[in-house]
Amino acid sequence: MEPVEVITVRHPVDGALVPGLVASLDGLWAHDSRRFDPVVARDWPATDGAGYVEAVAGDPDAVLLALRIGGEVQGHLVGRFARADSFRRVPVAVLESMQVSTARRGAGSGSVLVAAFVEWARGRGAHALSVTATAANDGARRFYAAHGFTEQSVTYRRWLVPPPG
């Protein structure tokens, strides 16, 4: 059995992790964003992924977790902390993005990432967690429901011009 590690990525990011993290972002784009959302830039991971990794790793209100199995990055999770304020009465940790390589799905790797995110959120004092999943991504919706997330809202979109091809 290959060793499974969850690494909290901090700024400056270890250059050896960047290609794997960008590949994980691209995997998320391929599986979710490119398939279900014509608004997102198709090549975003290639053009901006490395900068995004650095920015998240340097944000004190964010966490970037790398899932490394057998020495290779096989997934990631990005979370952000939203403090309580006059609008939001309690602090919330937002799971911004998560990806596990197709070959590693169904083996508990995603659960390991979520557990690490929950631990981080509790350590920050979050009272709740939130995540957004594309309505058409049934696998993600089932995964999050299995981890205690419940539906809270629905986003609607109306096109004023034909969607980008």
Secondary structure, 3 states (H helix, E strand, C coil): CCCEEEEECCCCCCCCCHHHHHHHHHHHHHHHHHHHCCCCCCCHHHHHHHHHHHHHHHCCCEEEEEEEECCEEEEEEEEEEECCCCCCCCCEEEEEEEEECHHHCCCCHHHHHHHHHHHHHHHHCCCEEEECCCCCCHHHHHHHHHCCCCCCCCCCCCCCCCCCC
